[in-house]
Amino acid sequence: MSILGSAKRALKSAAPPALLEAARDLKHHNDLHPGHKAYTSLVEGKKGIEIGGPTVWLFRYRIPIYQAAGALDGVNFSANTIWEGDIGANAGRYAYYKDRAGRQFISEAADLTNIKDQSYDFLVSSHCLEHIANPIQAVKEWRRVVKPGGAMMLFLPNRAHTFDHRRAFTTFEHLLSDYEKGTPESDLTHLDEILEKHDYSMDIHAGGSEEFRARALDNFTNRCLHHHVFDLDLLKMMFDFAGVETLRREEIANSFAIIGRV
């Protein structure tokens, strides 16, 4: 059974509509990411949780976390999102790969109070943290639910390859201020900057400026905005602050990746 064939079958049976989008790209990525073992060795046979998934990105760039994990639960902010559709219809079932499924939590990414401390061996989140208004609070919550010695793996967009490329990288001081103020997910502090610098030519789903503005003003419902712009140094500073040891940082295709140990 080829990797490509297996992934295509997984996309057809995994249910969330966002995964179907990856099918068009799989034929261009027939090999596993060369450094995939750095990730899969930390999840193999273990129980983890994913924040904001399942994600097209892991299929597209051949990091087989879903295949390697022993079990995986998931967290989404709503039972109906633009990425996964109506996940509430699955009655709490988190379908992440072929016939594998864990528990689906409906919860804010920065508030996992319905999950006990040290519940999981690892945590993974792909292209999610940028959508969170208070990312340090989120990372601290994510650390809390991972067992000592467990892994945290985050993947975020690289500004240079996205509609954010005109924006400046966010400073750690700004993120710390958001954390200390308890910035809520309804925050629209960055809206003017985003509207001014958003590259609509790289965001085919945005529509025109007026359509994008209307959607952005309703961000608490849809969570489409990228509140902050990250680089690898900023991610490490967040891990340092949260008490997570950085094990690996790298660029993978159009994204940044960081692995930490709790």
C-alpha positions as CSV (number, residue, x, y, z in Angstrom):
1,M,0.0,0.0,0.0
2,S,1.5,3.3,-1.1
3,I,1.7,6.3,1.2
4,L,-0.2,8.3,-1.4
5,G,-2.9,5.8,-1.8
6,S,-3.3,5.4,2.0
7,A,-3.5,9.1,2.5
8,K,-6.1,9.5,-0.3
9,R,-8.3,6.8,1.3
10,A,-7.9,8.5,4.7
11,L,-9.0,11.8,3.3
12,K,-12.2,10.2,1.9
13,S,-13.1,8.4,5.1
14,A,-12.0,10.9,7.8
15,A,-15.2,13.0,7.4
16,P,-14.1,16.6,8.1
17,P,-14.5,18.5,4.8
18,A,-11.3,20.5,5.2
19,L,-9.3,17.3,4.7
20,L,-10.7,16.8,1.3
21,E,-9.0,19.9,0.1
22,A,-5.6,18.2,0.5
23,A,-6.4,15.5,-2.1
24,R,-5.5,17.9,-4.9
25,D,-2.0,18.4,-3.4
26,L,-1.1,14.9,-2.4
27,K,0.2,13.8,-5.8
28,H,2.9,16.5,-5.5
29,H,4.2,15.2,-2.1
30,N,4.8,11.5,-2.4
31,D,7.6,11.2,0.2
32,L,7.6,11.6,4.0
33,H,9.1,14.8,5.3
34,P,12.8,14.0,5.9
35,G,12.6,14.9,9.5
36,H,9.3,13.2,10.3
37,K,10.8,10.8,12.8
38,A,11.6,13.8,15.1
39,Y,7.8,14.1,15.4
40,T,6.5,10.6,15.1
41,S,9.0,9.2,17.7
42,L,7.3,11.4,20.3
43,V,3.7,10.2,19.6
44,E,4.1,6.6,18.5
45,G,1.6,4.5,20.4
46,K,0.8,7.4,22.8
47,K,-2.3,9.3,23.6
48,G,-2.5,12.9,22.5
49,I,-4.8,15.8,22.0
50,E,-5.0,18.1,19.0
51,I,-6.1,21.7,19.2
52,G,-8.0,23.0,16.2
53,G,-7.8,20.0,13.9
54,P,-7.8,17.7,12.0
55,T,-5.5,19.5,9.7
56,V,-4.8,19.3,6.0
57,W,-1.3,20.5,6.7
58,L,0.0,17.3,8.3
59,F,-1.2,15.2,5.3
60,R,0.1,17.7,2.8
61,Y,3.6,17.8,4.1
62,R,3.9,14.2,5.1
63,I,4.3,14.3,8.9
64,P,2.4,11.1,9.8
65,I,1.4,12.0,13.4
66,Y,-2.2,10.7,12.8
67,Q,-0.9,7.3,11.6
68,A,1.7,7.0,14.5
69,A,-0.4,8.1,17.4
70,G,-2.0,5.4,19.6
71,A,-5.0,7.6,20.3
72,L,-6.0,11.3,19.7
73,D,-8.7,13.5,21.1
74,G,-9.5,16.9,19.6
75,V,-10.5,20.4,20.7
76,N,-12.5,22.9,18.6
77,F,-14.0,26.2,19.7
78,S,-17.4,25.4,18.2
79,A,-19.4,22.5,17.0
80,N,-19.6,24.1,13.6
81,T,-16.6,25.7,12.0
82,I,-15.7,26.9,8.5
83,W,-12.9,24.3,8.4
84,E,-14.6,21.2,9.7
85,G,-18.3,21.9,9.0
86,D,-20.8,20.5,11.5
87,I,-18.7,18.5,13.8
88,G,-21.5,18.5,16.4
89,A,-23.3,16.0,14.2
90,N,-20.7,13.4,15.2
91,A,-21.8,13.5,18.8
92,G,-18.4,14.1,20.4
93,R,-16.5,11.9,18.0
94,Y,-13.1,13.2,16.8
95,A,-12.5,11.5,13.5
96,Y,-8.9,12.2,12.6
97,Y,-7.6,9.3,10.3
98,K,-9.4,6.5,8.5
99,D,-11.6,4.7,11.0
100,R,-9.7,6.1,14.0
101,A,-11.5,8.5,16.3
102,G,-11.1,10.0,19.8
103,R,-13.2,12.3,21.9
104,Q,-14.2,15.7,20.5
105,F,-14.1,18.6,23.0
106,I,-15.9,21.9,22.3
107,S,-13.8,24.4,24.1
108,E,-11.9,27.6,23.7
109,A,-8.2,26.8,22.9
110,A,-7.1,29.1,25.7
111,D,-9.5,27.6,28.3
112,L,-9.3,23.8,28.6
113,T,-10.9,23.7,32.1
114,N,-13.0,20.7,31.1
115,I,-9.7,18.7,30.7
116,K,-7.8,17.5,33.7
117,D,-4.1,18.3,34.4
118,Q,-1.5,16.0,32.8
119,S,-4.1,14.0,30.8
120,Y,-2.1,13.5,27.6
121,D,1.3,12.2,26.5
122,F,1.5,14.8,23.7
123,L,-0.2,17.8,22.2
124,V,-0.2,18.9,18.6
125,S,-1.7,22.1,17.0
126,S,-1.4,23.1,13.4
127,H,-2.2,26.5,12.0
128,C,-4.3,27.4,15.0
129,L,-2.3,29.6,17.4
130,E,-2.4,32.6,15.1
131,H,-6.2,32.5,15.4
132,I,-6.0,32.9,19.2
133,A,-6.2,36.4,20.7
134,N,-4.3,35.4,23.9
135,P,-1.6,32.9,22.7
136,I,0.5,32.7,25.9
137,Q,-2.6,31.8,27.9
138,A,-3.3,29.1,25.3
139,V,0.2,27.7,25.5
140,K,0.1,27.6,29.3
141,E,-3.2,25.7,29.1
142,W,-1.8,23.3,26.6
143,R,1.2,22.7,28.8
144,R,-1.1,22.0,31.8
145,V,-2.9,19.1,30.1
146,V,0.4,17.4,29.0
147,K,2.2,14.9,31.3
148,P,5.7,15.8,32.5
149,G,8.2,14.7,29.9
150,G,5.5,14.8,27.2
151,A,5.7,16.7,23.9
152,M,4.1,19.8,22.4
153,M,4.3,20.2,18.7
154,L,3.1,23.4,17.0
155,F,3.0,24.4,13.4
156,L,2.2,27.9,12.3
157,P,2.2,29.8,9.0
158,N,5.4,31.5,7.8
159,R,4.5,35.1,7.1
160,A,6.6,35.2,3.9
161,H,4.2,32.7,2.2
162,T,0.9,34.1,3.4
163,F,-1.5,37.1,3.1
164,D,0.3,38.4,6.3
165,H,3.6,39.1,4.5
166,R,3.2,42.8,4.8
167,R,2.7,42.7,8.6
168,A,5.4,43.0,11.2
169,F,6.3,40.1,13.4
170,T,4.5,40.4,16.8
171,T,6.8,41.1,19.8
172,F,6.9,39.0,22.9
173,E,6.2,42.1,24.9
174,H,2.9,42.5,23.1
175,L,1.9,38.8,23.7
176,L,2.9,39.2,27.4
177,S,0.7,42.3,27.7
178,D,-2.3,40.3,26.2
179,Y,-1.6,37.6,28.8
180,E,-1.4,40.0,31.7
181,K,-4.5,41.8,30.7
182,G,-6.5,38.6,30.1
183,T,-7.3,39.6,26.5
184,P,-10.5,37.8,25.4
185,E,-11.1,36.0,22.2
186,S,-13.5,38.8,21.2
187,D,-10.5,41.2,20.9
188,L,-10.1,43.1,17.6
189,T,-7.0,45.2,18.5
190,H,-5.3,44.2,15.3
191,L,-8.2,44.7,12.9
192,D,-7.1,48.1,11.4
193,E,-3.6,46.7,10.8
194,I,-5.0,43.6,9.2
195,L,-7.4,45.5,7.0
196,E,-4.6,47.8,5.8
197,K,-2.0,45.1,5.1
198,H,-3.9,42.0,4.2
199,D,-2.9,40.7,0.7
200,Y,-6.2,39.8,-0.8
201,S,-4.5,38.2,-3.9
202,M,-3.1,35.5,-1.6
203,D,-6.5,34.9,0.2
204,I,-9.0,33.6,-2.4
205,H,-11.6,33.0,0.3
206,A,-11.6,36.6,1.6
207,G,-13.6,38.1,-1.2
208,G,-13.2,41.9,-1.5
209,S,-12.3,44.3,1.2
210,E,-15.8,45.0,2.3
211,E,-16.7,41.3,2.5
212,F,-13.5,40.6,4.4
213,R,-14.2,43.5,6.8
214,A,-17.7,42.2,7.5
215,R,-16.3,38.7,8.2
216,A,-13.5,40.2,10.4
217,L,-16.0,42.1,12.5
218,D,-17.7,38.8,13.2
219,N,-14.5,37.1,14.1
220,F,-15.7,35.8,17.5
221,T,-18.1,33.6,15.5
222,N,-15.8,32.5,12.7
223,R,-12.3,32.8,14.1
224,C,-10.7,33.5,10.7
225,L,-8.4,36.4,11.7
226,H,-4.7,36.0,12.3
227,H,-4.3,38.1,15.4
228,H,-0.5,37.8,15.6
229,V,2.4,37.0,13.3
230,F,4.9,34.5,14.6
231,D,8.5,33.6,13.9
232,L,10.7,30.8,15.4
233,D,12.3,33.1,18.0
234,L,8.9,34.3,19.2
235,L,7.7,30.7,19.5
236,K,10.7,29.8,21.6
237,M,10.2,32.8,23.9
238,M,6.7,31.7,24.5
239,F,7.8,28.1,25.3
240,D,10.5,29.5,27.7
241,F,7.9,31.6,29.5
242,A,5.5,28.7,29.8
243,G,8.2,26.3,31.1
244,V,8.4,24.2,27.9
245,E,11.9,23.1,26.8
246,T,12.5,23.7,23.1
247,L,13.8,20.6,21.4
248,R,13.6,21.5,17.7
249,R,12.7,24.5,15.5
250,E,12.6,24.5,11.8
251,E,10.9,25.8,8.6
252,I,8.8,23.2,6.8
253,A,7.5,24.3,3.4
254,N,5.3,27.4,4.1
255,S,5.3,27.0,7.8
256,F,7.3,27.1,11.1
257,A,7.4,24.1,13.4
258,I,8.5,23.9,17.0
259,I,8.8,20.9,19.3
260,G,8.9,21.2,23.0
261,R,9.1,19.0,26.1
262,V,7.0,19.7,29.2
